Amino acid sequence: MASYDAIIIVSFGGPEGMDDVLPFLENVLRGRNVPRERLQQVAQHYEMFGGVSPINQQNRDLIEALKVELAAHGPGLPIYWGNRNWHPLLEDTIQQMANDGIRHGLAFVTSIQVAVSIGRT
């Protein structure tokens, strides 16, 4: 059985305000030829929610619950969080883990789109 140094929550990410919506969508669609008009139409859907996707708060809640559980029952592992499409970005989180000396992270994926994307790379 492998020994893990940390847990990493891997997710899709989402905007956290209206100023984030277009940059978020541009990041999601990077490399695809999507007309600007369509991007703006999709961005309007986020207006109903103030530009906030619930996925980031759901991940924060999960991380807090995991911290409580691990503190009570172990193992005492640090928890990291990285998103494919928005902050905190997965690449930055993996770099931070490396900087912190993490060599073996146990990933928990909270978004099927990320799992499919990882499977294709």
QUIHU-V548931 format. One record per residue. N is the residue number from 0. RES is the residue in three letters. SS is DSSP state (H for helix, E for strand, L for the rest). PSI is psi in radians with two decimals (NA if undefined). OMEGA is omega in radians with two decimals (999 if undefined). Layout:
<<N;RES;SS;PSI;OMEGA> <N;RES;SS;PSI;OMEGA>>
This chain:
<<0;MET;L;2.38;-3.12> <1;ALA;L;2.60;3.08> <2;SER;L;2.21;-3.08> <3;TYR;L;2.53;3.11> <4;ASP;L;-0.33;-3.03> <5;ALA;E;2.91;2.99> <6;ILE;E;2.43;3.05> <7;ILE;E;2.20;3.03> <8;ILE;E;2.15;-3.11> <9;VAL;E;2.21;-3.06> <10;SER;E;-3.08;-3.11> <11;PHE;L;-0.69;-3.06> <12;GLY;L;2.87;3.14> <13;GLY;L;2.80;-3.13> <14;PRO;L;2.69;3.14> <15;GLU;E;0.34;3.09> <16;GLY;L;2.88;-3.08> <17;MET;H;-0.56;3.12> <18;ASP;H;-0.35;-3.13> <19;ASP;H;-0.33;-2.92> <20;VAL;H;-0.99;-3.11> <21;LEU;H;-0.80;3.08> <22;PRO;H;-0.67;3.09> <23;PHE;H;-0.88;-3.13> <24;LEU;H;-0.67;3.09> <25;GLU;H;-0.67;3.12> <26;ASN;H;-0.76;3.12> <27;VAL;H;-0.70;-3.04> <28;LEU;L;0.17;-3.10> <29;ARG;L;2.37;3.13> <30;GLY;L;-0.06;3.11> <31;ARG;L;2.54;-3.11> <32;ASN;L;1.35;3.13> <33;VAL;L;2.21;3.14> <34;PRO;L;2.51;-3.12> <35;ARG;H;-0.63;3.14> <36;GLU;H;-0.70;3.13> <37;ARG;H;-0.70;3.10> <38;LEU;H;-0.76;3.14> <39;GLN;H;-0.58;3.08> <40;GLN;H;-0.78;3.13> <41;VAL;H;-0.70;3.14> <42;ALA;H;-0.60;3.14> <43;GLN;H;-0.51;3.11> <44;HIS;H;-0.59;-3.13> <45;TYR;H;-0.35;3.14> <46;GLU;H;-0.56;-3.14> <47;MET;L;-0.39;-3.08> <48;PHE;L;0.30;-3.13> <49;GLY;L;0.34;3.13> <50;GLY;L;0.22;-3.07> <51;VAL;E;2.14;3.00> <52;SER;L;2.42;-3.12> <53;PRO;L;-0.24;-2.98> <54;ILE;H;-0.62;-3.13> <55;ASN;H;-0.78;3.12> <56;GLN;H;-0.63;3.08> <57;GLN;H;-0.69;3.09> <58;ASN;H;-0.70;3.08> <59;ARG;H;-0.74;3.12> <60;ASP;H;-0.73;3.10> <61;LEU;H;-0.80;-3.13> <62;ILE;H;-0.77;3.13> <63;GLU;H;-0.72;3.11> <64;ALA;H;-0.70;3.10> <65;LEU;H;-0.71;3.11> <66;LYS;H;-0.76;3.12> <67;VAL;H;-0.82;-3.13> <68;GLU;H;-0.79;-3.13> <69;LEU;H;-0.62;3.10> <70;ALA;H;-0.62;-3.10> <71;ALA;H;-0.63;-2.98> <72;HIS;H;-0.11;-3.13> <73;GLY;L;3.05;-0.05> <74;PRO;L;2.76;-3.11> <75;GLY;L;1.33;-3.11> <76;LEU;L;2.48;3.02> <77;PRO;E;2.67;3.14> <78;ILE;E;2.25;3.09> <79;TYR;E;2.86;-3.14> <80;TRP;E;2.26;3.10> <81;GLY;E;2.45;-3.14> <82;ASN;E;2.61;3.08> <83;ARG;L;-0.64;-2.95> <84;ASN;L;-0.04;3.13> <85;TRP;L;2.99;-3.03> <86;HIS;L;2.41;-0.04> <87;PRO;L;2.27;-3.10> <88;LEU;E;2.46;-3.09> <89;LEU;H;-0.74;-3.13> <90;GLU;H;-0.73;3.14> <91;ASP;H;-0.69;3.14> <92;THR;H;-0.74;3.12> <93;ILE;H;-0.68;3.08> <94;GLN;H;-0.73;3.12> <95;GLN;H;-0.70;3.10> <96;MET;H;-0.77;3.12> <97;ALA;H;-0.76;3.11> <98;ASN;H;-0.57;-3.14> <99;ASP;L;0.01;3.11> <100;GLY;L;0.23;3.12> <101;ILE;L;2.25;-3.14> <102;ARG;L;-0.45;-3.10> <103;HIS;L;1.79;-3.14> <104;GLY;E;2.43;3.06> <105;LEU;E;2.04;-3.08> <106;ALA;E;2.38;3.00> <107;PHE;E;1.98;-3.05> <108;VAL;E;2.19;-3.09> <109;THR;L;0.15;-3.12> <110;SER;L;2.16;-3.11> <111;ILE;H;-0.57;3.13> <112;GLN;H;-0.59;3.12> <113;VAL;H;-0.75;-3.14> <114;ALA;H;-0.73;3.11> <115;VAL;H;-0.72;3.14> <116;SER;H;-0.77;3.13> <117;ILE;H;-0.68;-3.14> <118;GLY;H;-0.44;-3.12> <119;ARG;H;-0.21;-3.09> <120;THR;L;NA;999>>
